[in-house]
């Protein structure tokens, strides 16, 4: 079960998951920073 093809797929999925989390969190951070300019507290 733990052959080279399986491990390469696992590594690829982990890298993909990290990339997706980074894109989502950076979009959320930019959206949050953009929204703070409109607030007048």
N, C-alpha and C positions, 0 to 999 in steps of 0.2 A: 504493500500500500504506500509506503513512504519512499517512492522512487523519485528520480530527478524531475520528471515531468510534473508530478503532484506538488513537489516543493516549489517549483518555479511558478506554478499557478497560484499557490498560497502567497508567495512573495509579491506577485503581480497584483493580487486582490488587496493585500495590505497596503501597497503603495497607492493603489487606486482609491482606497478608503481614506487614506491620509490626505490625498489630493482633494477629494470631494469635501472633506471636513474643512480644509484650508480655504477652498473657494467660498463655501457657505459662510464661514466665520468672517472672512475678509469682506464679503458683500454686506453682512450684517453690521460690521464695524463702520464701513463707509456710509451705510444708510443711517446709522446712529449719529455719526459725526455730521452728516448733512442735515439731520433734523435739529440738532442743537443750535444751528444758526438762526432758526426761525423763532425760537422761544425767547420770550422776554419776561424773565422771572424777576 
